[in-house]
Amino acid sequence: MKKLIISAIIATAGLTASAASATTYWVQEGIKLNARTGPSTYYHAVGKFHGCTKLHVVAYKKGWAKVAYKHDYYWVSAKYLQNHACYKAKKHYKHY
């Protein structure tokens, strides 16, 4: 029983450390990035992230990033992430 409690404490500490070390990334502008249940195209796409969406990367696996978004986790292709916010130019309207 003592070993089980110690194992649970270690596992919980590991999860907390992972969440604390999340790195902020943004989806590249102009694309829609599939959010998947696992780290490959063999896993189901459960939604899409639009360009410039802010994500928190918590893990990597063979070109895939595990991201935290709105209290849930998804896998996305890491090649479509950037480490800076998107620049969105304000539209200027000419009034006649």
MOJOJO-V558569 format. One line per field, one symbol per residue. phi: phi as a letter, one per 30 degrees, with the letter a starting at -180 (. if undefined). A space follows every 50 residues. Layout:
phi: ???
//
This chain:
phi: .dddddddddddddddddddcdcdbbdedibccdccdadadddddclbcd eiddbcdcabahicccccahibbbcbdddccbcbddccdddccccc
//
